[in-house]
């Protein structure tokens, strides 16, 4: 009787979204008790003259037109301004908004995958609601995505992701209904996504991939005409990003910019890519900052030369699996959205990787796991199904517990720096000459 009730509820369109909301809240609710990180960007990203300037025409215009400390993110600053206008610098409400946006993005992941499944002619994806649910679940509770939710200054990541996903959903509706209104709305949402974070410039490339997934002929001029405006906007946004960095005399246009040579950036990119993959598969030793393994101007350590070869070996070894469509979709989606963070393009950053940068990319990783988990569950026998679900349950439970603990670690500046400080102390105790 209980199982019958469960399966009846499961058929309800809102069952999975409600379950996702409950799980996300139960895992990440500790962020609501966290403080501001007064010595890790919140003291200038959130607490600044723009926020305290109030909702005035002058302040609204200044936020939109000015660069701030080498960044351009008006959507984030408007959000800080609105929250402060109603509740002041109360960290609970800032964290609450971040958590709600993350929950909405999780629901968008679920409905967007279903929307793509209903629209595509290239793939026959059975059990699409189950695959969409587990993809959204992994995305929502993965430990690497905690940073974007728990750190108020990282709201730019979840802002950009929310509008990015919403723009994707609206664009699919445009392709279905052929109504220009939806196209225009998707453009506006894309602009808002960039107003959150410059990583949104990948959107037109994602649209090309989306056309391929949906079965369109990429040789069709109409496809490129429709995405052309997005590419033009992305190019413009890229220039804006570089100019924002030059405003504080960093970046390509600053005249004082010093970067790693191209070949070193390639090595660093391979290293970063491998780190993102391994930490997604097995989240371990997650920190608030990952320093570069090589100092600018110094030779690359010999051990780092292994990474390009290692990636080539992995690709050649797994090639027959990588060309299967669910893996191909997940891997390409991951690469499109992570490549801009791999230092191949010299940008002003002081960390070789960052947990928050994998936020949208992790959807591709989650999709692969979700697809094969559902696929094998359907084709396995009863005992194998039980074993599969037990293993998956332990995996999700482990990630959920770690994410819950990770959310607590972001309580304040001291708690997030604790692990790194201990590592540095161990190193200086062992190598006192480095002090």
C-alpha positions, 0 to 999 in steps of 0.5 A: 500500500505504501509503495502504491502511494509512493508511485502515485505521488511519483507520477505527479509533476511536482513530486520531484521538485518538492523532493529536491527542495526538501533535500537541498534545504536539509543539506545546506540549511547551516548556511543560514546561521553563517556570518559575513566573511569580513576578511574574505571579500564580503567586507568590500563586495557586499559592504560598500558605498553602493550598498549603503548608498540606497536605492537612488537614481544616481546609485542605480546608474553608478552601479550599472556604468562603473567598474568596481575593484576590477569587476563588473557585476551590476546584477549582484550589486543590485541584489545586495542593495535591495537586501540591505535596503530592507534588512540592513547587514543581516547575514541571515537574509543574505544567505537565505537569498543565496540558498533560494537562488540555488534551489531555483537553479536546481529546479531549473536543471530538472525542468530544462533536462526534461524540456530538452528530452521532450524536444530532441529528435536525436536521442531517445531518453527513457525515464527522463524524469528520473534522469533529470531528478538525479542530475539536479540532485547531484548538482544541488548537493555536491560538495564542490558547489557549496562554496557558491552558496555559502559565500555571500560574495560568490552570489555572482556565481549562482546569479549567473547560473540562474539566469543562464539556465532560465535563458536556456529554458526560454530559448528552447521554448523559442525553438518550439514556438518560433515566437520572437518574444521568447528569443528576445527574452532569452537575450535579456536573460543572457545579458542578466547572466553576464551581469552576474558573472563574466563566465556567461560568455560561454552561452552562445557556444552552449546554444550551438551544442543545444542545437546539435542535441535537439537534432538541428543541422549545424550547416543550416545558416538559420541556426548561425543567424539565430545564435549570431547576436549571442556571439556578438554580445559575448564578444562585447562582454569579453571586452567589458571584462578585460576593461574592468580588470585594466581599471585596477591595472591588471589584465591584458589592456593594463600595460603592466600585465605580466602573465605565465607564458603560453606553454606554462598556461597550457600545463596549468590548464591541464593540471586545473582540468584534472583537479576539477575532474578528480575533485568532482568524482572524489571530493577531498581536501576542499579548501577556500583557496588553491594557490598556484603550484608554480610562482610566476617567473619560476620554472614549472616543476617536473611533476606538472609535466605529467598532466598533459600526457595523463589527459591524453592517455585517459582520452585514448583509453576511454575513447570508445566510451566518450563517443557514446551520446550521454557521455559525449553530451556530459563531457562537452557540456563540462568542457564548454563551461570549465575551459574559460577558467583554465588559465588558457586565456590570461585573466587576473586570478590568484587561485589555480582552481576554485570550487565555485567555478565548477558550479554549472560545469558540474551539471554535465558530470551529474548528467552522466552519473544520473543517466547510467544509474537509471539505465543500469537500474532498468536493465539489471536484475533485482539483486543488482538493482538493490546493490546499485541503489545501495551504492548510489544512496551511500554516494549521495549520502556521503556527498550530502553529509560532506556538503552539510559539514562544508556549509558549516565550515563557511561560518566565518573567515577563521573557520574556512581558513582553519584547514589551510592554516593547519596545512601551512603550519605543518609545512613550516614545522617540517621545513622551518627554513621556509618560515 
